[in-house]
Amino acid sequence: MDKNVYIDIKNALLRINGIQKNISKQHHSYSAIYPFTNENIEEYYKKNEIQGKDVLTVCSSGDHLFNAMLLDAKSVDCFDINRLSKYYMCLKMAGINCLNYDEFLTFFTKNNKCMDKSTYKIIRDVLENDIKYFWDEVFSNKNGKKLRKSTLFSKDENYKKNIIKCNNYLKPENYYILKNKISKYNPKFLNLDIKELPKNLDKQYDLIYLSNIVKSIDEIFEKPGLIEYKKFLSNELSKNLKENGLIFLAYMYDYLSYDDGVKWYNRIDNYKERKETFGSNEFETRIFNSPFNSFLCENNDAVIVYKKELDKR
């Protein structure tokens, strides 16, 4: 047993029981687990870009990985500063392996029967020993419903219908397609901060998905954050990108509602600063429908994409 598993369990139990250290940063080694993505992955993950390609993505809820696997990526690896995300990603991956569609949604989405221990007993049979030991200890602490309501999990979670809408793999027919192919993938998990990636990656990737890490860049880079972030992407992380490779560097919600006159909490939301930083030809903004549109409100989300130039080394 890896000795770090015991440390991970200790910190997970501190979260579950509401006893947390005074940590100033929002994202750290033992942050809350995101149950599902809040991004409209269905709209910006394209099969013609992903099929047959080597993909690196944030781990987070695991949804980025599963959607890439569904679209026949050649390989899928992930990274996250949060050590707990690996355990959750492996739990979901095992769930896809051995649960039917309704069982999976009942177990993982928030409801009165979520994380039921009898269902966990089915999943645990296909977990690796370290992952199994972690979840055995976690499930021995609280029942599933209380566990799901604890601070082990982020409260930033959408309604079930929106979770399904955001994720291609959660359409019933696609779930079973993924179920039949997921066993061929063995994703490598790297417990790293984004700044540590260039020195620790041992291969190049066609596609790198950074989700909305950009929201936390002032915790990661010296201010002004967007400029430092751009330099890091162009001069360092791009070395781990194949020629013509893409880095999806920022996911933005309600993109067209951003107003230059408003003081936004996150730098990426400031239109003027964003345009000054990412306005050159090597960057592209892709706009698409928000998953939360209704007849009362229609918004658009967007991603900013960096493309590695042919002569970039």
C-alpha positions in Angstrom: 0.0 0.0 0.0 1.3 3.4 -1.0 1.9 5.4 2.3 0.4 8.5 0.7 -3.0 6.7 0.6 -3.2 6.9 4.4 -2.4 10.6 4.3 -5.1 11.1 1.6 -7.7 9.2 3.7 -6.9 11.4 6.7 -7.4 14.6 4.8 -10.6 13.2 3.1 -12.0 12.4 6.5 -11.2 15.9 7.7 -13.2 17.3 4.8 -16.1 14.9 5.4 -16.3 15.8 9.1 -16.0 19.5 8.4 -12.6 19.9 10.0 -10.4 21.7 7.5 -7.0 23.4 7.9 -6.9 27.1 7.3 -6.0 27.1 3.6 -6.1 30.5 1.8 -6.1 29.1 -1.7 -9.3 27.8 -3.3 -7.5 24.9 -5.1 -5.0 22.8 -3.2 -3.9 19.2 -2.6 -7.2 18.4 -0.8 -9.8 20.6 -2.3 -13.4 19.6 -2.6 -14.2 17.1 -5.3 -16.3 18.3 -8.3 -19.0 15.6 -8.8 -19.6 16.6 -12.5 -18.4 19.2 -15.0 -20.1 22.6 -15.2 -18.8 23.1 -18.8 -20.7 22.3 -21.9 -18.2 19.6 -23.0 -20.6 18.3 -25.5 -20.3 21.5 -27.6 -16.5 21.9 -27.7 -15.2 18.3 -27.7 -15.2 17.4 -31.4 -14.6 13.9 -32.7 -12.7 15.1 -35.7 -10.2 16.8 -33.4 -10.0 14.0 -30.7 -10.2 10.7 -32.6 -6.8 9.0 -32.7 -5.1 11.8 -30.8 -3.1 11.9 -27.5 -5.0 13.9 -25.0 -4.0 15.6 -21.7 -6.7 17.1 -19.6 -7.4 18.3 -16.1 -8.8 15.4 -14.0 -11.4 17.2 -11.8 -14.7 15.2 -12.0 -13.3 12.8 -14.6 -15.8 14.0 -17.2 -13.2 15.4 -19.5 -11.5 12.1 -19.7 -14.7 10.1 -20.3 -15.9 12.4 -23.1 -12.5 12.1 -24.8 -12.6 8.3 -24.5 -16.0 8.2 -26.0 -14.7 10.1 -29.0 -11.9 7.5 -29.5 -8.9 9.4 -28.3 -5.7 7.3 -28.8 -4.7 8.0 -25.2 -6.0 10.1 -22.3 -3.9 11.3 -19.4 -4.8 13.8 -16.7 -3.4 16.1 -14.1 -4.7 17.8 -11.0 -3.3 19.6 -7.9 -6.1 18.0 -6.0 -5.1 14.4 -4.9 -8.7 13.5 -4.2 -9.7 13.9 -7.8 -7.8 10.7 -8.8 -9.8 8.6 -6.3 -13.1 10.0 -7.6 -12.1 9.6 -11.3 -11.2 5.9 -10.7 -14.5 5.4 -8.8 -16.5 6.8 -11.7 -14.5 4.8 -14.2 -15.2 1.6 -12.3 -18.8 2.6 -12.1 -19.1 2.9 -15.9 -17.4 -0.5 -16.1 -19.9 -2.4 -14.0 -23.1 -0.4 -13.6 -26.0 0.1 -16.1 -27.0 3.6 -17.1 -29.7 4.1 -14.4 -27.5 2.6 -11.7 -24.7 5.0 -12.6 -26.8 8.1 -12.5 -28.5 7.0 -9.3 -25.2 6.4 -7.6 -23.3 9.5 -8.7 -25.9 12.3 -9.1 -27.4 13.9 -6.0 -30.5 12.1 -4.8 -31.9 10.1 -1.9 -30.1 7.0 -3.0 -26.8 8.5 -4.1 -23.6 6.6 -3.2 -25.6 3.7 -1.8 -23.3 1.3 0.0 -24.8 -1.8 -1.7 -24.0 -0.3 -5.1 -20.5 0.6 -3.9 -20.0 -3.1 -3.1 -20.5 -3.9 -6.8 -18.1 -1.2 -7.9 -15.3 -2.0 -5.3 -14.7 -5.4 -6.9 -13.1 -3.8 -9.9 -11.1 -1.1 -8.1 -7.4 -1.3 -7.7 -6.2 -1.9 -4.1 -5.2 1.6 -3.2 -8.4 3.1 -4.6 -10.5 0.4 -2.9 -8.9 1.0 0.5 -9.5 4.7 0.2 -13.2 4.4 -0.6 -13.7 1.6 2.0 -12.5 4.0 4.7 -14.6 6.8 3.3 -17.8 4.8 3.1 -17.3 3.4 6.6 -17.4 7.0 7.9 -20.9 8.1 6.7 -23.8 6.8 4.6 -23.9 7.8 0.9 -26.4 10.7 1.2 -24.5 12.3 4.1 -21.2 11.7 2.3 -22.5 13.5 -0.8 -23.7 16.4 1.3 -20.4 16.7 3.2 -17.6 19.2 2.3 -15.7 16.3 0.6 -17.8 17.4 -2.5 -18.1 20.8 -4.1 -21.6 22.4 -3.8 -21.0 23.7 -7.4 -23.2 21.1 -9.0 -25.9 21.4 -11.7 -29.3 19.7 -11.9 -29.2 16.2 -13.3 -30.8 17.2 -16.6 -28.0 19.8 -17.1 -25.3 17.3 -16.2 -26.6 15.0 -18.9 -26.8 17.8 -21.4 -23.2 18.8 -20.8 -21.8 15.3 -21.2 -22.0 13.3 -24.4 -21.1 10.1 -22.5 -24.2 10.5 -20.3 -26.6 10.1 -23.2 -28.1 6.6 -22.7 -26.8 5.2 -26.1 -23.4 6.8 -25.6 -23.0 5.5 -22.1 -23.1 1.9 -23.4 -20.7 2.7 -26.2 -18.2 4.1 -23.7 -18.8 1.1 -21.4 -17.7 -1.2 -24.2 -14.4 0.7 -24.8 -13.4 2.2 -21.5 -11.4 -0.9 -20.4 -8.8 -0.2 -23.1 -7.8 3.0 -21.5 -5.4 3.3 -18.6 -5.1 7.0 -17.9 -2.0 8.3 -16.1 -2.8 10.7 -13.3 -0.2 13.4 -12.5 -0.6 15.1 -9.1 0.8 18.4 -10.4 0.1 22.1 -10.4 -0.1 23.4 -14.0 3.2 25.2 -13.7 4.9 21.8 -12.9 3.7 20.1 -16.1 6.5 21.0 -18.6 9.2 19.5 -16.4 7.3 16.4 -15.6 5.6 15.3 -18.8 7.3 12.5 -20.6 5.5 12.8 -24.0 3.9 15.3 -26.3 0.1 15.6 -26.8 -2.1 16.6 -29.7 -4.7 18.2 -27.4 -4.4 19.8 -23.9 -7.6 20.8 -22.1 -7.1 23.2 -19.2 -10.8 23.7 -18.3 -11.3 26.9 -16.3 -7.9 26.9 -14.5 -7.6 30.4 -15.8 -10.0 31.5 -13.1 -7.3 30.8 -10.5 -4.2 32.1 -12.3 -3.6 34.9 -9.8 -3.0 32.2 -7.3 -0.6 30.4 -9.6 1.3 33.2 -11.5 2.7 36.5 -10.5 0.4 39.4 -11.5 -0.6 40.4 -14.1 -1.9 36.9 -14.4 -3.1 36.8 -18.0 0.3 37.9 -19.4 2.1 35.4 -17.2 -0.3 32.7 -18.3 0.2 33.5 -22.0 4.0 33.4 -21.6 3.8 30.1 -19.8 1.6 28.6 -22.6 3.6 29.9 -25.5 7.1 29.4 -24.1 6.8 26.4 -21.8 3.7 24.2 -22.1 3.8 24.4 -25.9 6.9 22.3 -25.8 4.7 19.4 -24.7 2.4 20.0 -27.7 2.8 18.3 -31.1 2.9 20.4 -34.2 -0.5 21.7 -35.0 -1.5 20.7 -31.5 -4.1 22.7 -29.5 -4.4 24.0 -26.0 -7.9 24.8 -24.8 -6.7 27.4 -22.3 -9.8 29.0 -20.9 -13.5 28.1 -20.6 -15.8 31.1 -20.2 -19.4 31.2 -19.1 -22.0 33.6 -20.5 -19.3 34.9 -22.9 -21.3 37.5 -24.8 -22.7 39.1 -21.6 -19.3 40.3 -20.5 -19.1 44.1 -20.4 -15.9 46.0 -20.5 -17.4 48.5 -18.0 -17.9 45.9 -15.3 -15.2 45.1 -12.8 -15.0 41.3 -13.0 -13.7 39.0 -10.2 -11.7 37.0 -12.7 -9.3 38.6 -15.2 -10.4 36.4 -18.1 -13.8 38.0 -17.9 -12.4 41.4 -18.6 -12.9 41.9 -22.4 -10.2 44.5 -22.8 -7.6 42.6 -20.9 -8.6 39.3 -22.6 -8.4 40.9 -26.1 -5.0 42.5 -25.4 -3.6 39.2 -24.2 -5.1 36.7 -26.6 -5.9 38.8 -29.7 -3.1 37.5 -31.9 -3.5 35.0 -34.7 -2.2 32.0 -32.6 -5.3 32.3 -30.4 -8.9 31.5 -31.4 -12.2 32.0 -29.6 -14.9 29.4 -30.2 -18.4 30.4 -29.1 -21.2 28.0 -28.5 -24.5 27.6 -26.7 -24.7 27.5 -22.9 -26.2 24.3 -21.5 -28.4 26.4 -19.2 -30.4 28.3 -21.9 -34.2 28.5 -21.5 -37.0 30.3 -23.2 -36.4 33.1 -20.8 -32.7 33.4 -21.2 -30.2 32.6 -24.0 -26.5 32.8 -23.3 -23.3 31.6 -25.0 -20.2 30.0 -23.5 -16.8 30.1 -25.2 -13.3 28.6 -25.1 -10.0 30.2 -26.1 -7.7 27.9 -28.0 -4.0 28.2 -28.6 -2.6 26.5 -31.8 1.1 25.6 -31.9 2.7 27.2 -34.9 4.7 24.9 -37.2 8.0 26.6 -36.6 7.5 26.7 -32.8 9.9 24.6 -30.9 
